[in-house]
Amino acid sequence: MSIKKQEVVDALKQVIYFAKKDNIVDLNMIQDISIKGKDIKVTIVFEKLDDPAVGIIYNSVTKTLKAVLGDDIHVDVKSVADDAKGPLSGVKNIIAVISGKGGVGKSTVAANLAVSLSKAGNKVGILDADVLGPSVPIMFGVEGQNPSVIEVNGKPKLIPLENYGIKILSIGFFVKPEQALMWRGSMANNAFNQLMTDSEWGDLDYLVIDMPPGTGDIQLTLAQNYNIRGVVLVSTPQKVATADVRRAAMMYRQEKLTIPLLGIVENMAYFTPEDMPEKKYFIFGQGATDQLANELEIKVLGRIPIVEKVTETGDSGTPITLVDNSPVTKAFMDVAQRVQTEVGKL
């Protein structure tokens, strides 16, 4: 039976760095985990390589992994100094927001999830990875602006724009609004990797990634090359929408791409007239989202109603969750809380 990355992560939570009184996973000391058959390579970051704990942690990692996964595995532990950490080392949790098809409000959910996580007291960034249809710049009111560039260790680095306390990057910053991007997969991948790794994200509790719809090259690149904490699915209630989301979800359930599904957000769940707040009209039907959640054994993180102001605020560059008294804001804050709860279980 093949070894899954999550099994290694769970085992490493038993390894304590006594100087900081916590395990090496929660201390964000794990830079990389590579698994090939029974060969496991773990890269661990220390502030200084002459730390007496380096040898202790080395032995503990090897002993723990063999005890949990079998004595026949081979463990290779590499130690690196803090200044050798990767470009995303300050990001604690990368959350991918995905859908199987366009038009379900994925970008709206991603933007308002980012705002809600920020309002809950987290340091948050959002990356618009939908290279063929970037909409995050519009939603955050930064359309037409350009990130600055600084030099770090002789290499140019993008500085994300910031609005409402959230760091923002998008391919939309580098193309004209009327310009059509006719890119092959390799070009889109290169752009995505540059936004991820050639940028100064700094310390973030959450980096929310607004993914392109479907199961294409960027989805594979994200799953294979980056340490994704979990995936949030977005669907509308129709069966045709949940069928596409099911396909997207199963991509992350493949053996080589096992990434936790945190849950599903049902967008455009129902309509409530402003003058009749007690009424709910299920315009797109009911039940399909719950059926999919049960099938995937995940939770419905929340149901977002159809409200005209969601579109109005998104188009004006002020996500609706910035409005404290909106029922949609409460729905998104509940989603953010449930996302944090699910992440905490990993």
KALINLIN-V740251 format. One record per backbone hydrogen bond with DSSP energy under -0.5 kcal/mol. CO is the residue of the C=O (numbers start at 1). NH is the residue of the N-H. E is the energy in kcal/mol with one decimal. If there is no record, write none. Layout:
# KALINLIN-V740251
co->CO nh->NH e->E
co->CO nh->NH e->E
This chain:
# KALINLIN-V740251
co->4 nh->7 e->-0.5
co->4 nh->8 e->-1.4
co->5 nh->9 e->-2.5
co->6 nh->10 e->-2.7
co->7 nh->11 e->-2.0
co->8 nh->12 e->-2.4
co->9 nh->13 e->-1.0
co->11 nh->14 e->-1.8
co->12 nh->15 e->-1.7
co->12 nh->24 e->-0.5
co->14 nh->16 e->-0.7
co->15 nh->24 e->-2.1
co->16 nh->18 e->-0.9
co->17 nh->20 e->-1.8
co->17 nh->21 e->-0.7
co->17 nh->22 e->-1.1
co->22 nh->17 e->-3.0
co->23 nh->27 e->-1.6
co->24 nh->29 e->-2.4
co->24 nh->30 e->-0.6
co->25 nh->28 e->-1.8
co->29 nh->31 e->-0.7
co->29 nh->45 e->-3.1
co->32 nh->43 e->-2.7
co->34 nh->41 e->-3.0
co->36 nh->39 e->-2.3
co->38 nh->40 e->-0.6
co->38 nh->74 e->-2.8
co->39 nh->36 e->-2.6
co->40 nh->76 e->-3.0
co->41 nh->34 e->-2.7
co->42 nh->44 e->-0.5
co->42 nh->78 e->-3.0
co->43 nh->31 e->-2.6
co->43 nh->32 e->-1.2
co->44 nh->80 e->-2.5
co->46 nh->82 e->-1.2
co->48 nh->51 e->-1.4
co->51 nh->54 e->-2.1
co->52 nh->56 e->-0.8
co->53 nh->57 e->-3.3
co->54 nh->58 e->-2.4
co->55 nh->59 e->-2.3
co->56 nh->60 e->-2.3
co->57 nh->61 e->-3.0
co->58 nh->62 e->-2.0
co->59 nh->63 e->-2.5
co->60 nh->64 e->-2.7
co->61 nh->65 e->-2.5
co->62 nh->66 e->-1.9
co->63 nh->67 e->-2.0
co->64 nh->68 e->-2.1
co->65 nh->69 e->-3.0
co->66 nh->70 e->-1.6
co->70 nh->73 e->-1.3
co->73 nh->75 e->-0.5
co->74 nh->40 e->-3.0
co->75 nh->77 e->-0.5
co->76 nh->42 e->-2.6
co->76 nh->78 e->-0.5
co->78 nh->44 e->-3.1
co->80 nh->46 e->-2.6
co->81 nh->84 e->-2.3
co->82 nh->85 e->-1.5
co->86 nh->89 e->-1.7
co->88 nh->91 e->-1.8
co->90 nh->92 e->-0.7
co->90 nh->204 e->-2.3
co->93 nh->95 e->-0.6
co->93 nh->207 e->-2.6
co->94 nh->96 e->-0.5
co->94 nh->229 e->-1.8
co->94 nh->230 e->-1.3
co->95 nh->209 e->-3.0
co->96 nh->98 e->-0.6
co->96 nh->232 e->-2.9
co->97 nh->211 e->-1.9
co->98 nh->234 e->-1.8
co->99 nh->214 e->-1.8
co->101 nh->104 e->-0.5
co->105 nh->109 e->-2.4
co->106 nh->110 e->-2.8
co->107 nh->111 e->-2.7
co->108 nh->112 e->-2.3
co->109 nh->113 e->-2.4
co->110 nh->114 e->-2.2
co->111 nh->115 e->-2.0
co->112 nh->116 e->-2.2
co->113 nh->117 e->-2.7
co->114 nh->118 e->-1.9
co->115 nh->119 e->-2.6
co->116 nh->120 e->-1.2
co->117 nh->122 e->-1.7
co->118 nh->121 e->-1.9
co->122 nh->124 e->-0.6
co->123 nh->205 e->-2.3
co->123 nh->206 e->-2.1
co->124 nh->167 e->-1.9
co->125 nh->208 e->-2.8
co->126 nh->128 e->-0.5
co->126 nh->169 e->-1.9
co->127 nh->129 e->-1.1
co->127 nh->210 e->-2.4
co->128 nh->171 e->-1.0
co->129 nh->131 e->-2.0
co->130 nh->133 e->-1.3
co->135 nh->139 e->-2.0
co->136 nh->140 e->-2.0
co->137 nh->142 e->-2.5
co->137 nh->143 e->-0.7
co->138 nh->141 e->-1.3
co->139 nh->319 e->-0.5
co->142 nh->145 e->-1.8
co->148 nh->159 e->-2.8
co->150 nh->152 e->-0.5
co->150 nh->157 e->-3.4
co->152 nh->155 e->-1.8
co->155 nh->152 e->-3.3
co->157 nh->150 e->-2.5
co->158 nh->160 e->-0.6
co->158 nh->200 e->-3.0
co->159 nh->148 e->-0.7
co->161 nh->168 e->-3.2
co->163 nh->166 e->-1.9
co->165 nh->124 e->-0.5
co->166 nh->163 e->-1.9
co->167 nh->126 e->-2.9
co->168 nh->161 e->-1.9
co->169 nh->128 e->-2.8
co->170 nh->173 e->-1.8
co->171 nh->174 e->-1.8
co->172 nh->175 e->-0.5
co->176 nh->179 e->-1.9
co->180 nh->182 e->-1.0
co->181 nh->183 e->-1.1
co->184 nh->187 e->-0.5
co->184 nh->188 e->-2.0
co->185 nh->189 e->-2.5
co->186 nh->190 e->-2.3
co->187 nh->191 e->-2.1
co->188 nh->192 e->-2.4
co->189 nh->193 e->-2.9
co->190 nh->194 e->-2.1
co->191 nh->195 e->-2.0
co->192 nh->196 e->-1.9
co->193 nh->197 e->-3.0
co->194 nh->198 e->-2.0
co->198 nh->158 e->-2.7
co->199 nh->201 e->-1.3
co->202 nh->204 e->-0.6
co->204 nh->92 e->-2.8
co->205 nh->93 e->-0.6
co->206 nh->125 e->-2.2
co->206 nh->208 e->-0.5
co->207 nh->95 e->-2.4
co->208 nh->127 e->-2.7
co->208 nh->210 e->-0.6
co->209 nh->97 e->-2.9
co->209 nh->211 e->-1.1
co->210 nh->129 e->-1.6
co->210 nh->130 e->-0.5
co->216 nh->220 e->-1.7
co->217 nh->221 e->-2.7
co->218 nh->222 e->-2.7
co->219 nh->223 e->-2.2
co->220 nh->224 e->-2.5
co->221 nh->225 e->-2.3
co->222 nh->226 e->-1.4
co->226 nh->228 e->-1.5
co->230 nh->96 e->-2.1
co->231 nh->233 e->-0.5
co->231 nh->262 e->-2.5
co->231 nh->263 e->-0.9
co->232 nh->98 e->-2.5
co->233 nh->265 e->-3.0
co->235 nh->267 e->-2.9
co->238 nh->242 e->-2.1
co->239 nh->243 e->-2.2
co->240 nh->244 e->-1.1
co->241 nh->245 e->-2.1
co->242 nh->246 e->-2.3
co->243 nh->247 e->-1.3
co->244 nh->248 e->-1.9
co->245 nh->249 e->-2.8
co->246 nh->250 e->-2.4
co->247 nh->251 e->-1.1
co->248 nh->252 e->-0.8
co->249 nh->252 e->-0.9
co->250 nh->253 e->-0.8
co->251 nh->254 e->-1.0
co->252 nh->259 e->-2.0
co->254 nh->257 e->-1.4
co->255 nh->258 e->-0.7
co->257 nh->259 e->-0.5
co->260 nh->231 e->-2.1
co->260 nh->262 e->-0.7
co->263 nh->233 e->-2.6
co->264 nh->266 e->-0.5
co->264 nh->301 e->-2.2
co->264 nh->302 e->-0.9
co->265 nh->235 e->-2.2
co->265 nh->267 e->-0.9
co->266 nh->304 e->-2.8
co->270 nh->306 e->-3.5
co->271 nh->281 e->-2.8
co->273 nh->276 e->-1.3
co->276 nh->279 e->-2.3
co->280 nh->282 e->-0.6
co->281 nh->271 e->-2.5
co->281 nh->283 e->-1.7
co->282 nh->285 e->-1.5
co->287 nh->291 e->-2.3
co->288 nh->292 e->-2.2
co->289 nh->293 e->-2.6
co->290 nh->294 e->-2.5
co->291 nh->295 e->-2.2
co->292 nh->296 e->-2.5
co->293 nh->297 e->-0.9
co->293 nh->298 e->-2.4
co->299 nh->264 e->-2.3
co->299 nh->301 e->-0.9
co->302 nh->266 e->-2.6
co->303 nh->305 e->-0.6
co->304 nh->268 e->-0.5
co->304 nh->269 e->-2.6
co->305 nh->307 e->-0.7
co->306 nh->272 e->-0.6
co->307 nh->310 e->-1.6
co->307 nh->311 e->-0.7
co->308 nh->311 e->-0.6
co->308 nh->312 e->-2.0
co->309 nh->313 e->-3.0
co->310 nh->314 e->-1.7
co->311 nh->315 e->-2.6
co->312 nh->316 e->-1.5
co->313 nh->318 e->-2.8
co->314 nh->317 e->-1.0
co->319 nh->322 e->-2.4
co->320 nh->323 e->-2.1
co->322 nh->324 e->-0.8
co->323 nh->326 e->-1.2
co->326 nh->330 e->-1.7
co->327 nh->331 e->-1.9
co->328 nh->332 e->-2.5
co->329 nh->333 e->-2.7
co->330 nh->334 e->-2.2
co->331 nh->335 e->-1.8
co->332 nh->336 e->-2.7
co->333 nh->337 e->-2.2
co->334 nh->338 e->-2.2
co->335 nh->339 e->-2.5
co->336 nh->340 e->-2.4
co->337 nh->341 e->-2.1
co->338 nh->342 e->-2.6
co->339 nh->343 e->-2.5
co->340 nh->344 e->-2.1
co->341 nh->345 e->-0.8
co->342 nh->345 e->-0.7
co->342 nh->346 e->-0.5
co->343 nh->346 e->-1.3
